[in-house]
Amino acid sequence: MNIYINGEQQQTECRNLLELVQGFALEGKRYAVEVNEMIIPKSRLAETPICEADKIEIIHAVGGG
């Protein structure tokens, strides 16, 4: 299906947000996920399905000094 991730159209076979996040290797890191302008808690990623044309924003914190 076609979705938008951080503004770019992409194809995915992922069925839910947890699968998508795992593909970006963000587990254990600080990040936030927004779908169609709604923030999704990490505890609900596995139960949140991905649908055609969803607009997903994934933001992760980068440390620095």
C-alpha positions, -999 to +999 in steps of 0.1 A: +000+000+000+011+036-005+016+058+026+034+090+033+063+089+058+077+123+069+062+138+037+075+112+012+054+087-005+065+051+002+053+016-004+049-007+027+039-042+035+036-033+072+002-039+088+006-018+119+027+010+133+049-012+154+061-031+123+069+002+106+089+015+136+108-018+138+118-013+102+134+020+111+153+003+141+140+029+166+131+004+194+148+015+226+153+050+213+133+082+220+108+088+193+072+099+186+047+087+160+019+108+145-007+094+121-029+119+102-021+146+128-028+124+158-001+113+182-001+076+189+013+064+222+040+038+220+018+014+240-007+014+211+016+010+181+009-027+177-028-022+177-028+008+153-033-004+117-018+014+087-042+023+060-038+034+024-026+070+020-020+075+058+003+104+066+028+092+092+054+114+109+082+097+128+103+120+149+133+108+169+155+126+194+191+130+186+215+138+215+242+163+213+263+186+233 
